[in-house]
Amino acid sequence: MITRPLDIASRLQPPPRSLDWLFFVNGGLIVLFFFLFGSRFVLAPGLGVDFRLPEMPDAQVSAAVTTHFISVKRGGVIFASGSGAINLAQLKIWLEAEAKTVKTPVLLVRASADVPVAELVDIYTVARAAGFSIQQGAEAVQTADPEGL
């Protein structure tokens, strides 16, 4: 009795016999959100809904299967697949490491329509030095349907 003068252990309530159903609902929702927001189809952070690819006539003629992709916004912000936002120096390191993972690396560059050509040339130069072939992401020019369909 000297070590436990208040005898608090005798006043505790017994633990509940079953888990509350709300616990399972909360756990399920947490798992669902991790699956939804962990998907690679969710927009990368910083890419807003106003991200527009440039339009090019016959954009699909020279299309090829790509092994890696990056998204570029104005101001030198580059989003590499699986790496988040990086700058040009970090892109060089990332490309050199990724080029070793496949036999013939092909890079898809998804640049917003407002990215200056000088930034794209810098990215293309770094990618070619790392051994990548380049594919520019573009949308086909939308033409008006004469039949109205």
C-alpha positions in Angstrom: 0.0 0.0 0.0 2.9 2.4 0.5 3.8 2.3 -3.2 0.2 2.9 -4.3 -1.3 5.3 -1.7 -4.3 6.4 -3.8 -5.3 2.9 -5.1 -6.2 4.4 -8.5 -6.0 1.1 -10.3 -9.1 -0.2 -8.5 -11.2 2.8 -9.7 -10.4 2.3 -13.4 -13.2 1.2 -15.8 -12.6 -2.0 -17.6 -11.6 -1.7 -21.3 -14.5 -1.9 -23.8 -15.2 -5.4 -25.1 -15.5 -4.4 -28.8 -14.2 -1.6 -31.0 -16.5 1.2 -32.0 -17.7 1.0 -35.6 -16.7 4.6 -36.1 -13.1 3.6 -35.7 -13.3 1.4 -38.8 -15.0 4.2 -40.8 -12.2 6.6 -39.9 -9.6 4.1 -40.7 -11.2 3.3 -44.1 -11.4 7.0 -45.0 -7.8 7.5 -44.2 -6.8 4.6 -46.4 -9.0 5.8 -49.2 -7.5 9.3 -49.1 -4.0 7.9 -49.2 -4.9 5.8 -52.3 -6.5 8.8 -54.0 -3.9 11.4 -53.3 -1.0 9.0 -53.7 -2.0 8.2 -57.3 0.3 9.4 -60.1 -2.7 10.7 -61.9 -3.2 13.5 -59.3 -1.7 16.8 -60.6 1.7 17.5 -59.3 1.9 20.2 -56.6 2.0 23.6 -58.3 0.4 22.5 -61.5 -2.8 24.4 -61.6 -5.8 23.6 -63.7 -4.7 26.3 -66.1 -1.7 24.2 -67.3 -2.1 24.2 -71.1 0.0 22.3 -73.6 0.9 24.2 -76.8 -1.0 23.2 -79.9 0.9 21.9 -82.9 -0.4 20.7 -86.2 0.1 16.9 -86.6 1.3 16.5 -83.0 0.7 12.8 -83.0 2.7 12.0 -86.1 6.1 11.8 -84.5 4.8 10.4 -81.1 6.9 7.7 -79.5 6.7 5.6 -76.3 8.4 7.5 -73.5 10.2 6.1 -70.4 10.3 9.3 -68.3 8.4 12.6 -68.2 8.7 16.1 -66.7 6.3 19.0 -66.5 7.7 22.5 -66.9 6.0 25.8 -65.8 7.1 29.3 -66.4 10.0 30.5 -64.2 12.1 27.4 -64.4 9.9 25.3 -62.2 10.3 21.6 -63.2 8.3 18.7 -61.9 10.0 15.4 -62.4 8.0 12.2 -62.1 8.5 11.0 -58.5 10.8 13.8 -57.4 8.6 16.9 -57.0 9.7 20.4 -57.9 13.4 20.6 -58.9 15.6 23.2 -60.6 17.8 22.8 -63.7 20.9 21.6 -61.7 18.9 19.0 -59.9 17.3 18.0 -63.2 20.7 17.2 -64.6 21.5 14.9 -61.7 18.0 13.2 -61.9 18.3 12.7 -65.6 21.8 11.1 -65.4 20.5 8.7 -62.7 17.3 7.8 -64.6 19.2 7.3 -67.9 21.0 4.3 -66.4 17.7 2.6 -65.6 16.6 1.8 -69.2 18.3 0.9 -72.4 17.0 3.7 -74.6 15.7 6.5 -72.4 13.1 8.8 -74.0 11.9 12.0 -72.1 8.5 13.5 -72.5 8.6 17.2 -71.8 5.2 18.6 -70.9 5.8 22.4 -71.0 3.1 24.9 -70.4 2.3 27.1 -73.4 3.8 30.2 -71.7 7.3 28.7 -71.0 10.0 30.6 -72.9 11.9 28.7 -75.6 15.2 29.6 -73.9 14.2 27.5 -70.9 13.1 24.6 -73.1 16.4 24.7 -74.9 18.3 24.5 -71.6 16.3 21.5 -70.6 16.7 19.8 -74.0 20.5 20.4 -73.8 20.7 18.8 -70.3 18.5 15.9 -71.4 20.5 15.1 -74.5 23.8 15.3 -72.6 22.4 12.7 -70.2 21.6 10.4 -73.2 17.8 11.0 -73.6 15.8 11.3 -76.7 13.3 14.2 -76.4 9.5 14.2 -77.1 7.7 17.5 -76.7 4.2 17.2 -75.3 1.6 19.0 -77.4 -2.0 18.9 -78.3 -3.3 18.6 -81.8 -4.8 21.7 -83.2 -8.5 21.7 -82.7 -10.4 22.3 -85.9 -14.0 23.2 -86.2 -16.2 20.3 -87.4 -17.9 21.4 -90.6 -20.9 19.0 -89.9 -21.3 20.4 -86.4 -20.9 17.0 -84.7 
